[in-house]
Amino acid sequence: QRAPPPGRLFAEGGLRDMVSHSQFHIKRMHPAPVKDQEGFAVRMPLHQDPGFISIVLHASADPPGQGLEVLDEACGAFVPIPSSGPEVATVVVGQLFHLLCGRGRAGYRPAKAAHRVVTGPMDMDKERLAATFFFQPAPGDLLEALVAPPEALADACAPGLAQGVPAQQEAFSDRRSRTLARYV
């Protein structure tokens, strides 16, 4: 098989096609019936999206961010997304971004984008409507890094890579299933 032209690696029909099997979800969350001790309701628990990137659009700007919060790894606190609405796109970096683009490379550390969705005490009676595009490969596609991690992390990221042995490959569907199992 010939290599795709430059700039078409992830394009439809490309070597790492992430267009043909991407998904578009619309999620409607009704007013929150359950609150924690601080008056918040966790609508979606802490997680990372399993795909490459996710693009989220909210139907409303009120409340700002619609309860979407990102975990700040440095201090361990949740930071609310400052704005939302139909004219604002929130881009979430997924697990595959890290895997395919050299997770752990020196001088390269994109945020992991672990996030959750909560409803605050003042917003319990509001609905949340979000449209999300999940940019991801076919379920059976085997995952392997495009850029090898540095030797110091090779064993942790991809066992065997430091010794020049190809890492054990994993199908995207297996990785996604493990991620989704954490929601239940």
C-alpha distance (Angstrom), angle and dihedral (degrees) to the residues before:
residue distance angle dihedral
Q1 . . .
R2 3.81 . .
A3 3.76 120.1 .
P4 3.81 114.3 -106.2
P5 3.81 118.4 -108.2
P6 3.82 114.6 -87.5
G7 3.79 111.9 -78.0
R8 3.82 93.3 26.7
L9 3.79 100.1 84.5
F10 3.84 94.4 112.4
A11 3.83 95.8 27.2
E12 3.78 124.1 111.1
G13 3.79 107.1 -70.8
G14 3.82 91.3 12.4
L15 3.77 123.9 131.4
R16 3.83 90.4 -96.4
D17 3.82 98.7 29.8
M18 3.81 108.3 -168.5
V19 3.78 96.4 164.6
S20 3.80 106.0 66.3
H21 3.82 94.6 58.5
S22 3.78 101.3 33.0
Q23 3.79 115.8 123.9
F24 3.78 136.7 -140.1
H25 3.83 116.6 -152.0
I26 3.78 130.5 -174.8
K27 3.80 112.8 -159.3
R28 3.78 124.0 -168.7
M29 3.77 117.0 -169.2
H30 3.77 117.0 -166.7
P31 3.79 123.3 -144.6
A32 3.80 110.7 -57.9
P33 3.81 115.2 -103.7
V34 3.83 98.4 -176.6
K35 3.80 126.0 62.2
D36 3.80 132.7 -175.0
Q37 3.81 124.0 -132.7
E38 3.81 91.2 -80.0
G39 3.80 94.0 50.7
F40 3.82 96.2 -102.6
A41 3.79 126.2 124.8
V42 3.81 117.7 -148.8
R43 3.81 104.3 -141.1
M44 3.82 97.2 177.7
P45 3.81 118.5 15.6
L46 3.79 125.0 -128.2
H47 3.82 110.3 -65.4
Q48 3.80 145.8 137.9
D49 3.78 119.6 -122.5
P50 3.82 109.0 -112.0
G51 3.83 96.6 -139.8
F52 3.80 132.6 76.7
I53 3.81 98.8 -92.5
S54 3.79 135.7 -18.2
I55 3.79 125.1 -149.7
V56 3.81 115.9 -154.9
L57 3.81 127.5 -164.1
H58 3.81 121.3 -176.9
A59 3.78 125.1 -152.8
S60 3.79 93.1 -137.7
A61 3.79 138.9 39.9
D62 3.82 91.0 -152.5
P63 2.96 113.9 116.0
P64 3.82 96.9 22.2
G65 3.80 110.6 -113.2
Q66 3.81 92.1 11.0
G67 3.80 91.0 -115.4
L68 3.81 95.1 -55.1
E69 3.80 108.7 145.0
V70 3.82 130.3 -178.4
L71 3.80 122.0 -149.0
D72 3.80 111.7 -119.9
E73 3.81 101.4 -141.2
A74 3.81 93.6 -160.3
C75 3.80 96.3 61.3
G76 3.82 103.0 14.6
A77 3.81 93.8 -123.1
F78 3.78 128.8 127.2
V79 3.81 116.2 -114.3
P80 3.82 118.2 -158.0
I81 3.80 118.5 -129.1
P82 3.83 101.8 -109.3
S83 3.80 100.3 -138.8
S84 3.77 143.0 14.8
G85 3.76 141.4 166.2
P86 3.80 138.1 116.6
E87 3.81 92.1 -62.2
V88 3.83 95.0 50.9
A89 3.80 122.8 78.2
T90 3.80 117.8 -162.4
V91 3.81 111.6 -157.1
V92 3.81 115.4 -154.4
V93 3.81 119.7 -164.5
G94 3.80 110.1 -133.9
Q95 3.79 134.2 -150.5
L96 3.81 93.0 -96.6
F97 3.80 91.2 58.6
H98 3.80 88.4 63.4
L99 3.79 94.5 42.4
L100 3.80 97.0 47.1
C101 3.79 98.1 38.2
G102 3.79 101.7 50.7
R103 3.77 107.4 -85.1
G104 3.78 109.7 -145.1
R105 3.82 98.1 19.1
A106 3.79 114.0 157.1
G107 3.79 110.9 -95.4
Y108 3.82 91.6 8.8
R109 3.77 117.7 94.4
P110 3.80 117.8 143.8
A111 3.79 116.1 -173.2
K112 3.79 113.6 -89.0
A113 3.82 91.4 -133.4
A114 3.79 96.5 -141.0
H115 3.79 102.1 174.9
R116 3.79 146.7 165.1
V117 3.80 139.1 -166.5
V118 3.80 120.3 -123.0
T119 3.78 135.4 172.8
G120 3.80 116.9 -138.8
P121 3.81 125.8 -139.7
M122 3.82 93.4 -100.6
D123 3.83 93.4 51.3
M124 3.81 103.3 47.9
D125 3.82 92.7 112.9
K126 3.83 94.9 51.5
E127 3.78 126.6 94.5
R128 3.79 121.3 -132.8
L129 3.79 120.2 -143.0
A130 3.80 118.4 -175.4
A131 3.80 132.3 172.3
T132 3.80 113.8 -156.1
F133 3.79 129.7 -172.5
F134 3.82 112.5 -156.4
F135 3.82 111.2 -156.9
Q136 3.82 102.9 -154.5
P137 3.82 145.0 139.5
A138 3.81 128.3 -105.8
P139 3.83 113.5 -70.9
G140 3.81 93.0 -112.0
D141 3.80 96.5 46.4
L142 3.78 112.7 121.6
L143 3.78 113.9 -125.3
E144 3.76 123.4 -134.3
A145 3.77 132.6 155.1
L146 3.80 117.8 -97.1
V147 3.81 88.6 -155.8
A148 3.80 119.1 37.7
P149 3.80 115.8 -124.4
P150 3.83 116.7 -115.9
E151 3.82 114.5 -81.8
A152 3.80 92.6 -106.6
L153 3.80 90.2 61.4
A154 3.79 99.6 31.1
D155 3.80 96.0 97.5
A156 3.80 92.7 49.5
C157 3.81 95.7 43.2
A158 3.79 100.5 36.9
P159 3.81 116.0 2.7
G160 3.79 112.8 -133.3
L161 3.81 95.8 18.0
A162 3.82 94.1 108.2
Q163 3.79 90.3 57.7
G164 3.81 92.1 49.9
V165 3.79 93.3 -104.8
P166 3.81 113.9 131.5
A167 3.80 113.2 -107.8
Q168 3.78 118.7 -111.0
Q169 3.77 106.4 -91.3
E170 3.77 123.6 -129.8
A171 3.79 129.1 -159.7
F172 3.81 116.1 -118.9
S173 3.83 90.0 -124.7
D174 3.84 90.3 60.0
R175 3.81 92.5 50.7
R176 3.82 91.6 45.7
S177 3.83 91.9 48.8
R178 3.81 91.4 52.9
T179 3.80 90.6 49.7
L180 3.82 94.9 47.2
A181 3.82 91.8 47.1
R182 3.81 88.1 66.4
Y183 3.83 90.9 64.0
V184 3.80 94.7 62.3
